[in-house]
Each structure stands twice: as C-alpha cells, then as structure tokens.
Amino acid sequence: MATNVTNFDAALKQIYSASNLARTTLSRRPLLAMLPKRSDFGGRNMPIVNVYGDPQGRSAVFGNAQGTTGTAPANQVSVDDFLLTRVSNYSIASVGSEVAEASKGDAMAFLQALKASIDGAMNSLSNSLETQLFRSGTGAIGTVGAINPSSAGTDVAALGDEEDIASFDVNQVLVFSATDGSALRAGTLVVTAVNRSLGRVTVGAAYSTVTTDGDFIYPQGDAANNGANVCVSGLSAWLPATAPSGGESFFGVDRSVDSRLYGQFTNQAGSSIEDGLITAASLSARVGGNPDVCFINHVQQRALIQSLRGFAGATGFQGQNYDTVNATTHKGVVADIGFRSVAIQGDTGAINVVAANKCPAESGFMLEMDKWILATLGEPVKFLNLDGNRILRSATADSVEARLAFRGNLGCKAPIYNVNIQMPAV
C-alpha cells in the first residue's frame, strides 16, 4: 500500500498541474476567477494602505496655507492601513482502503476513485470561497423562509431568498442563529435533499427542534457565533449597505470617518435594473472611479437582458451587446477561462455585467477590479503537502486522504470607487 500511495501521489502531481488546478478552481466562479491575486501573504497580517484625505494646507492666503495665520490646517495626508488577517477553509477528499484493496491489479481504477474524490473536495472548497467572497464574513449562506413539515419526521424549508440555494448541498451540516453573527442555537440539522428549482432544503429532522422562520443559516464551523469572523470578509464587508458606526474596527480601522474607507451604496430597489446600474456607475465616476465590472445574480442578469431587448437604442446601453471577461493570470499560469457579460456604457466607459450564482439576488457590486486583491498564503486552493505528499494515510479512519486548503482574505486598496447596489426585485 505504501508503494502504491507514493506512485499515485506522483500521478496526481501530473493530473493537478498548476494550470489544471487553476482551471478546476476558477471555472464557473467568476468573482474568484477575476479578482487580482497575490500568493505571498506571510506573516501575521498584510497592510492594505488606503489614502482617504489630501493635505489641507491650501488657501488663497499663504499664511492660512502654511498654518501661521488663523487655524492651522492638517498638512499631512490622511492615511490608514487595513491590517488584513488570514482565515482558513479546508476540504478533505477520502478513499477507503477497501477501494484500494479491491483495485489491486487495476491501479487506474483506484486513481480514478481518488481523482473523483479530490475533484469533489476541490469543487466544494471553491464553491465555498465564491460564496464567502460575496458576503460579509459571518459565514451565513441564507435565511430560513417558510417551514413546511413533511412526512417521516423530515422538514422542508423554503429559503428566505430562493437564489441562495446555490450554496446548499446534500449532507451539509447546518447551524442557525436568530440574527447574523449572534450566538448559535443549540443543535444541528443535516441536509438530505435539495430542490434547486424551488429553492427548498430538506433536512433529516424537524426544523422546529433547532430553528425557526427568519433564522440565519451557516455551514457547521463557519459561523462567527458571537465572536470573530472565521470566513473571508467579502464584498459585503468591504462595501456595506449602510454607513459603519463610529468606533468600529474593521481590520483595525474605524471606517466611519470617511466613506473613502467603506465605499458607496445605493438603494435601487424601486428602480429598473438598467437605471440602478447607471446610477451606481455615476456614483463611482463622480469621485474619480472607473468601474469596469459589475456582478449580479443570474435572475437579475436575465431580467436585464429581457429589459434591454426593448432598449437597444437607449442612451447608456448597447442593446444585447455581449463581451467576454477573462480570469486573471496568476504566477505565470494563464487560466483560459472566460465569462460572458452584458456590456453597458457607464460614465467613464464600458462596464461588463457578469452573472454569478453565488451573488445574493438582492445585491449587485460595481467594482473597479484593479483596486482589489485576493491575498493568499500560496495558491488560493492548494494541497496541504508539507511532507511533499499529496496523499496521506488517515490518522482516524481506514482510508487515504488528500487535504485541500485556502488561507488568505480579500483586500481593497480604494473602496470609494466601488458601489454596493440594492437591486430591484424581479
């Protein structure tokens, strides 16, 4: 068995080359794919410098500018450092030794079983990252809607927003809280079925034993639980939908002093989708921003395309003009992955509107992409192989396993050029 493990490890290094690993990780995950990346996030934190004010030693009167007359102005740049810290995310792929033993004489059979398990673990981790990158860091992936008891002691619940169904899977272990980030309710529920058409989640016990309508839902281990966030501080954290309160500490910074530190937000719930996007583009442009990508949910993208069929000649829109936005190049690896977008014309140029199924349906994010950074310790999704082996004997089960991990966080160098949009209901 030891020899086989060594041989299979060598094979996996070929299967999961740098380019194949990037392609598997980034495919179908537009935000994860398109974010600029750096993989040197060592040390305890990474300073993300934000300048939010110019020196105010300026006046038509020299003495006022210099500060020798009247009230002395602040002649220094207003600057603060977000001290970005890492969070971790893990996924385990396991194959029982019985499969290995049954595959003796057919090494390819075992390799295929191992690859299938690793692909699944990689998919699970990448999907989790894409979800977290859109959210606030509390770990919530949705809310409980209406609970509809079913037979055999199981419950079915409609989600508060059925589009959140993209973040649920069979065998997920779920925990709940009354308000986002607060103490968890006692107990867990395991997902037994997922209806993606209706946005309904079935669990193996009565919902009422653990949770109730309106509760926030988390995968077990991801919830802040009245403590520090353990998930990525995503777009909703960097670009809150309301102004931060005074005295907050976001990566060590009180952002309430200037919106340059927390970006912009606009409530377009009562507008058309196209008007909402134009408004957001203008908000960015008026402070010197040049947004180039806007992420919205698929349901919003569908409504936008349907609307544009009647607005082909409308000012600011290019009808059904489609474009392709590519994944970023990372460490010399070109991930040949593109995402189709609807091109709209903002105040400062074309903006690619990209549909992302992990983007909350009520939110859109208009971004200046080069102001963002996904900072990681190594590759965004990597094998834990400090001993050089991608396959390990499990210490707790009769199996071999591969361990995958993400270690890093999201940072922004200029939030003010980016906009959180409360989208209209469709």
MIDOTOR-636311 format. One record per residue (C-alpha): x, y, z. Coordinates in steps of 0.1 Angstrom, whole numbers, plus 5000, padded with zeros to 4 digits. Example, Ala and Ser with C-alpha at 12.3 -4.5 7.8 and 13.67 -1.06 7.14 Angstrom:
<sites>
512349555078
513749895071
</sites>
This chain:
<sites>
500050005000
502850245009
504450204974
501050254958
500450574977
503850714965
503150614929
499650774930
500951084946
503351134916
500451074892
498351334909
501051594906
500751554869
496951554869
496751864891
499452074874
499452444882
497352524851
494852234857
494552334893
493752694884
491252584857
489452344881
489352604909
488252904888
485852754863
482152874869
483253104897
483653454881
484553654912
487153414924
488553394889
488653764881
490053904913
493654014911
495753774932
498953764951
500253454969
502853594993
500553655023
503153565050
503553705085
500753785109
499054045087
499254235054
498954615054
496454745028
497255115026
494255355020
494655725015
491455895024
492356265025
494856505010
496856765029
494757065037
497557325037
495957515008
494457865008
494358174987
496258335016
499858205021
499758225059
496558025061
498057755038
501257745059
499357745092
500958065105
497658265103
494358155116
493557795125
496457565115
495357315088
496356955088
499156945063
499656565063
498056305041
495156125058
496055755055
495255435073
496355075070
493854795070
495854515087
494554225067
494553895085
494153545071
491253305075
491352935066
489052705047
489552325044
488252045023
489151675027
489051405000
489051055013
489050704997
488750395019
491450135019
488849875007
488650054974
492450044972
492549674980
489749594955
491649784929
494849574931
495849484896
493949784883
495850094895
493850314872
490550224890
491950344923
493450654907
490050744892
488350694925
490850924942
490651184915
486851184917
487051244954
489651524951
487651694923
484651694946
486551834975
488152094953
484652184939
483252214975
486152444986
486052664955
482252704958
482552794994
485153064986
483053214958
480153234983
482253395010
483753644986
480353804981
479353805018
480253985050
482453725067
479853605093
479553265074
475853295067
474753145034
471053225036
468053255058
465153025067
461953115049
458652925055
459052585071
456752325056
456652005076
456751685056
456351325064
458651075081
459951325106
461751545080
461151905072
461352115040
462052485042
461852755016
464852985018
464353355025
465853414990
465553104968
468653214948
470753124979
470052764970
473352764950
475252744983
473552434997
474452064992
473251725003
475051615036
475851975046
475652015084
473852335092
473752565123
471452865129
471253195147
468453445153
470553745140
473553735118
476753675138
474953625171
475153315194
474152995177
471152805185
471752465201
471752165177
472452095140
470551975110
471851765081
470651835046
469051535030
467751684998
467952004978
465352124953
467152384932
464152474911
462052584941
464852694965
463952434992
466152245016
465051925032
466751815065
466651485084
464851615115
462251865123
463352225118
461452325149
463852135171
466652375162
465452685143
462552895132
461453125103
463853415096
466953255112
470353285095
471952965082
475552865084
477652555075
478852405107
482252565117
481752875095
479653085119
481153375138
479053265168
479253595188
482953615181
485453705154
484653615118
486353295106
485353335069
486553565042
485553935046
483953965012
482454244991
479554295016
482054355044
484254595024
481254775008
478554775035
474954865025
474855125053
477555355068
479655195096
479055315131
481655525148
484255335167
484155015146
487354835140
487554675105
490954525102
492054785128
490455085111
487555305122
485955355088
483255595099
485555895095
485255895056
483355695030
486655665011
487255375036
484055185031
482955264996
479555374983
476055224985
472755304967
469255164972
467855094938
465054864949
462455094934
464255144901
464654954869
467854734867
469354954840
468655274859
470155124890
473355034872
473655374856
473255544890
475955324905
478355404877
477755774882
478355744919
481755594912
482555844884
481856154905
484656064929
487055974902
486355604899
486455394867
484455084874
484854804848
482954504862
479554464879
478554134895
474854054898
472853734903
471653524873
468053624880
468953994878
471053924846
468153754830
465854054838
468554294825
468754114792
465054094788
464854464795
467554554770
465654394742
463354694743
466254944749
468554864721
468855234713
468655374748
471355614760
473955434780
473155084768
474454884739
471354664735
472354304737
476054364732
477954084748
481554064758
483853804774
485753884806
488753654813
490153514845
493353674859
496853544852
498453414883
502153314888
502653274851
499653044847
497053164822
493653024831
491953014798
488553084813
486153354802
482853474814
480153614792
478953954802
476454224791
478354534782
476854864793
478255214789
478955394821
480155754827
483755654822
483555374797
482255024792
481254814822
480954434819
477954304838
478653944849
476253694863
477353504894
475153244910
476753294945
475953674944
472953744967
469953834945
469254154964
472754284958
474954404930
478554504932
480054754907
483854734910
487054884898
488754544897
492454664899
491654814934
491054464948
493354184959
492853824969
495853774991
496753415000
499453205016
500353004985
497752934958
494153014965
493252644966
496252424973
497152074986
498552055021
501751875014
504451995038
506051655036
505951654998
503051404995
499551494983
498151164996
498351075033
497150785054
494250905075
495050915112
491450855122
489950615095
490850315074
491550535043
493850765025
493151125021
494151445003
493851775022
492952095004
493052445019
492652815014
494553065036
494053425029
491553715027
490153985004
491554335005
490654664988
493054954981
490355214973
486855124984
485455464974
485555374937
483255074943
479455054949
477154814967
473854824949
470554724965
468954564934
465254584924
463154274930
462454074898
</sites>
